[in-house]
Amino acid sequence: MATLADIGVSALINILTSFAFLLAFALLRIQPINDRVYFPKWYISGGRSSPRGTRNFVGKFVNLNFKTYLTFLNWMPQALRMSESEIITHAGLDSAAFLRIYTLGIKIFVPVTVVALLILIPVNVSSGTLFFLRKELVVSNIDKLSISNVPPKSTRFFVHIGLEYLFTAWICFLLYKEYDNVASMRLAFFASQRRRVEQFTVVVRNIPHISGHSISETVDSFFQTNHPNHYIGHQGVYNANKFAKLVRRRERLQNWLDYYQLKFDRHPDKKRPTVNTGFLGLLGRKVDAIEYYKQVIKDLDTLMISERQRVIKDSKSVLPVAFLSFDSRWGASVCAQTQQSKNPTLWLTDWAPEPRDVYWRNLAIPFVSLTIRKFVITALVFALIFFYMIPIAFVQSLANLEGLERVAPFLRTVIELKFIKSFLQGFLPGLALKIFLYILPTVLMIMSKIEGYIALSTLERKTASKYYYFMLVNVFLGSIITGTAFEQLHAFLHQSATQIPRTIGVSIPMKATFFMTYIMVDGWAGIAGEILRLKPLVIYHLKNMFLVKTDRDRGKAMDPGSVDFPETIPSLQLYFLLGIVYAVVTPLLLPFIVVFFAFAYLVYRHQIINVYNQQYESAAAFWPHVHSRIIASLIISQLLLLGLLSTKKAAKSTPLLVILPALTYVFHVYCRSRFEPAFRKYPLEEAMSKDLLEKSTEPDLNIKAYLADAYLHPIFRSFEVEEEELVEVRVDKHETRAASPPLMSEHSSPSASHHHHHHHIEEPSPPHYNDYPTSPPSYYYHEPSHLHYGYHYQVEP
Amino acid sequence: MATLADIGVSALINILTSFAFLLAFALLRIQPINDRVYFPKWYISGGRSSPRGTRNFVGKFVNLNFKTYLTFLNWMPQALRMSESEIITHAGLDSAAFLRIYTLGIKIFVPVTVVALLILIPVNVSSGTLFFLRKELVVSNIDKLSISNVPPKSTRFFVHIGLEYLFTAWICFLLYKEYDNVASMRLAFFASQRRRVEQFTVVVRNIPHISGHSISETVDSFFQTNHPNHYIGHQGVYNANKFAKLVRRRERLQNWLDYYQLKFDRHPDKKRPTVNTGFLGLLGRKVDAIEYYKQVIKDLDTLMISERQRVIKDSKSVLPVAFLSFDSRWGASVCAQTQQSKNPTLWLTDWAPEPRDVYWRNLAIPFVSLTIRKFVITALVFALIFFYMIPIAFVQSLANLEGLERVAPFLRTVIELKFIKSFLQGFLPGLALKIFLYILPTVLMIMSKIEGYIALSTLERKTASKYYYFMLVNVFLGSIITGTAFEQLHAFLHQSATQIPRTIGVSIPMKATFFMTYIMVDGWAGIAGEILRLKPLVIYHLKNMFLVKTDRDRGKAMDPGSVDFPETIPSLQLYFLLGIVYAVVTPLLLPFIVVFFAFAYLVYRHQIINVYNQQYESAAAFWPHVHSRIIASLIISQLLLLGLLSTKKAAKSTPLLVILPALTYVFHVYCRSRFEPAFRKYPLEEAMSKDLLEKSTEPDLNIKAYLADAYLHPIFRSFEVEEEELVEVRVDKHETRAASPPLMSEHSSPSASHHHHHHHIEEPSPPHYNDYPTSPPSYYYHEPSHLHYGYHYQVEP
């Protein structure tokens, strides 16, 4: 048990660490050489093309203007200067709504902190049972300020219960206002936006196979019959996952080629670089690297061409999925919200995600397997949450010093050094766990992908929710009740429904100091590390050294990243949970939460303005999750307080608390029915008014041409990036596309020809992408390594 | 504990009772005087207008054809003769689907019974632990045939687990097939039906109030904007609940008038009947009854006219609810399935129930209160299920002999008789409980009405679901674990999640004999009582004696009743639960279940063909509930078996069972996504093909005229029944409707005038009701006493 002094020391250390990070950041960011690491967003949005500052040789790399060093903390006021509406235009609604989570945290916890500290500390301190108990129990000063200090059967518990009611009411009030705000921001965002292709597009899955008809014919005849006034055509989807693999391989090879080419160009006097052709470049024949990679890439290109032709010609590679185009938002809205077919598992329509947001690979998953996939993944996530310690313990039992010496005997002398030995003995067992926690979000993302969601935004939301459950069980409950999650599960199964909150409730006050330290390490120092961007900084400079030839390459080497929703939102929700649970129990924890929210708000505001570049825009689709998790935190806190008080024998006051969870739940149900449809559906009123407005302002808009290749499958775009090399491919493609029928339905042929034309004159960017002013399109399979393709369109001309 | 012989005696008694009922029924039904009690459906459908049989005076009342007495059991083969499709035409899809629940029961339990008896009885008997334990435990022969007889740690439990898997697979297979069948029957029913008004009608609730505009204007402008191609008009809804009360009062008075009139007419020589005007006809001045009632009714008519005018003129009595008419099924389908407004609590659209099915009174409930109402009722139902014993125990403590003597001293001498005293002492305490159980369905129906559902079919489904929970907790669990439901609840809250199934599982085999008796009393004899129709028989003859003047009155006196879904479906589900739970535990219970299903199937088939007259048609909307409750029974049975086996220390075999509930649940989720939309939504494909078909066969159908007064509020119909008396009212009504704007939107004025016309030439039945060939419309407030109004249209001409 830590005392107040211990916590003070810990706080000091963490504050110093954070300050060190901030100082490093402040110094690094004003160096021109790092400009693309700390301000990539401005390069992407076109606000900057080269570092500001002096133009002499040294000045290109190091900041020589010493005045700027004096104002090195001025990023903080700068971050606050941009208004919310400017942020929406600059970075999108997702980012703006993400920042609102932090302001919500501040709004909730500042008054709660003040009230709790002012009222509860005197109430708890003056009761003073623990002063007399000191010798029997190991208690800290902090416990004297918490509810533990109140003697059993005290009437003072009425104060705690009253405050729980008050805080619940205050939080519900803010949640309601905020849900309302975000919902109207979402609708205003849709209304203010210019035309967006996804407003006219509906994705249909599980198209039935009618023998003697192609998928395309089936789709056209079905929707021409059932949506005769609004349906104008569709775009087919191909199973090009194998082709995508080839594209990824080609890119890897191209990187190596660039690397060797650059190496040779810089030192043309040295002998040409060589490479081994065998396993991992270690074995096999030694050959000239540049020639070798050129040849391999050429072979791969031939393979890709034939694979692409196979995909286009083979009717089996046409998936039973299509993007339907409508001539009005109203028509698309109707089609997305209604059931089409007698058999409710066929012709499943839903809103199309925006083109950048589509996760193409999952469109190939047949619908029947989705239920099974969901079930299997749910079982796996459950196992992962409750049994993850088993494989790790196994690995830990292997990864000891004896094992290491046996595998690598040459290390024996090093290992036997006393200093290193003790370090390793302390370090190795934890390593497996560290690695596991590091790759956990990736693992959860892969699980979500297996579940078969077709939009990146949905994938991230589902990953976030899995991660949240992991944190809730393993960080929150796992810290309160010692023992592995599996042991907890076992205990819970063998305890009664009334005993569980009691078991947890009792231990809560004792863990306050642990969570204070947790908030400082994970929250304060972690956030300060986020702004430093150490990893992207290193990677950028490495790439700059080995791969960058032109300014365009330098653009490719930038990695702006984006808000990591699957990781950040669950951590945030954990802080809400901690704050709400401890508000009444140990109010001393609250200031730590407030500092976290304020500091993180500043940092993320800065990052969103200057660094991050969102890959997609879901228009704050994650808000219902944020809302309902905070409600869940409220109910958890009420149940735990109930459990805690029932051990305090406060029989007079405790029953007062029973009704509160029910009321909170009713509030939740009301909010859900009031606001959630705004996040799931697109009201017809809205669609119609936009349609009418557009008809009056742009009476001769050709909507077919506008939609022509919005959801064109990436397979048709892949080659256009490498213009110089692939003229023959393009000719070939032209023929192929002329031979195979155009993907749009027959009455869209004018637009299809438009699209051909448009593509072959090599406009750098399809015109409709001007509708996404804030960020470049990334047409490609959404693998980080491919994001660079997207830039070409923007950066090149 | 009952032995096999005890059960045999009990079975004999119940079989004899049932036979006595059947015999009574067989004799009563062939008496012409009872013809309208046992064959009302044929009178309503027009198949009969007077009893068959000889035409002499005695023959009108008693069957003199003695040959028919010899074939008195021929109703059984007769009941089986009608095919399912004929039943659908004759009695509607609801009735046909209801019968399918029984065939499903037979299909499930006949093979299960055979397999379980053949395999399990030898397995259980030959283990024979209980033979040695006889002196320690009180066991019966039946226990020797059950799982209790298998010694702990036996490997024989693999047989039980294997059978549980086999039965689950078999039941899921049948459930899937049956869901598929019923879903396609539903769609075929919609497709085969001629035009139905509800296919073109959507109900919209929570219309916002826009100042300066009437509700009607707001509705028209909103839907003309947002559904421009299909919306053709709407019908407003009035808050006429007060008026409806007057109508009910008038009817009561009319009944009295008829009674006295008839009394006087039969004996015109006696002096005219008199009545007291005061409290309950006991106090006050004595006046001539006929004159008095005529005067009161006349006064009431004046009051009703002014109240009706107030309702029509007062804009406040127009409710924010309307029935929207569309020119096509497609348009209505789109409007019903989409979200209309930015604010998801406004402009809530949904399918309109069919006109007979609307529960008008609840249309007046404002939407905001619905969440609260649902919450309050849920809490009340919970309390009712778990604490209903408290008020009953209180009443019981009051209702003893001393209390009775104090209230009614004049009974003292009677009560003090020994025989009567002991009878009352045994009877009185149970009386409160009996009364409670008798009125329970009514109470639950009132609760559902308070929840605010606007269709009778929904109300009945919700009542059924409440009743099911009551039965599950108080009949099933309450019989297995002794003690009140409240004590159980307390025990469950203080037991761990793994302990609960164990506690219940252990007691299950011991309660088999109790449930066998229950099935015989409630199932066998109860069903035999159902076919006898004792209550309607008595009431019909009483009415016939005192009120009936004309044949038309005799038609009114008939009470065909209908399948009592809120009570029958939950009982059925209880039998499924019992059968599934005991299939593996005590297979000897299964034959009782099979007999119940077979017998009940025969009885209900007979009743549906000859007696019941459904008030509405929901097209088997209850099937998803039937399906999911059987799935719930499966999961309950698996968990209880798991609990039972875990007390048997069958550690080797028990883990095999853990996966089964999860698999069952996955099956349920799949079925829900596969079939449930067919019961909630109307696919556009279906709507469009019906529209196109209709357009080609009836190109000049006037759909506006067709829909004109389909959902006319009952307030406009109320007077037309009493043609002769109310000419002046009709004139007044004409003026009123000309003065207040017609309810249809302006571009429906031709149809509105058609509608006026149509009403004032007093056609006996609106033409579109011919679309319901099987049953007469009951336009009125759905109170049983008003159903007679409906007949007028059919019976009169």
Interface residues (C-beta under 8 A of the other chain):
Chain A: L187 F222 T225 N226 H227 N229 W330 S333 V334 Q337 T338 Q339 Q340 S341 K342 P344 T345 W347 T371 I372 F375 A379 F492 L493 H494 Q495 S496 A497 T498 Q499 A662 V666 V669 Y670 S673 R674 F675 E676 P677 A678 K681 Y682 P683 L684 E685 E686 M688
Chain B: L187 F222 T225 N226 H227 N229 W330 S333 V334 Q337 T338 Q339 Q340 S341 K342 P344 T345 W347 T371 I372 F375 A379 F492 L493 H494 Q495 S496 A497 T498 Q499 A662 V666 V669 Y670 S673 R674 F675 E676 P677 A678 K681 Y682 P683 L684 E685 E686 M688
